[in-house]
Amino acid sequence: MTQDEIIEMAQECKLIGMRPFIDGIYTETLIDFAKLVAAKEREACAKVCDEYSAIGKIEEFDRGWLACAKNIAFVIRARTEDKND
């Protein structure tokens, strides 16, 4: 999520006006908050994948799907390193 996207969403929900740097909200704080929310949601999604991959009794066919779930959790968590998250 880019800074511009965060500001656009804040404007859309009327959290800030069309002049975010003048309208009385600290834009940097808003962006920090949005990044914290995004990180929390990424971790929740990754945990769903972890839970799926931890299922104990599986058929041979499902082993590939469980490995895939582990990889997806890894990729979701890796997005925290994305400069636009």
NORWO-V970633 format. One line per field, one symbol per residue. phi: phi as a letter, one per 30 degrees, with the letter a starting at -180 (. if undefined). psi: psi as a letter, one per 40 degrees, with the letter a starting at -180 (. if undefined). burial: 1 if it has 24 or more other ideal C-beta (glycine too) atoms within 12 Angstrom, else 0. A space follows every 10 residues. Layout:
phi->???
psi->???
burial->???
This chain:
phi->.ddddddddd decidbddce dcdjcddddd dedddddddd deddddddde dddcedcbde ededdddddd ddeddddddd dddcd
psi->hidddddddd ddefdiaegd edeeihdddd dddddddddd dddddddddd ddeehchiid dedddddddd dddddddded ehee.
burial->1000011001 0000010001 0000001001 1001100100 0100010010 0010000000 0000010010 0110010000 00001
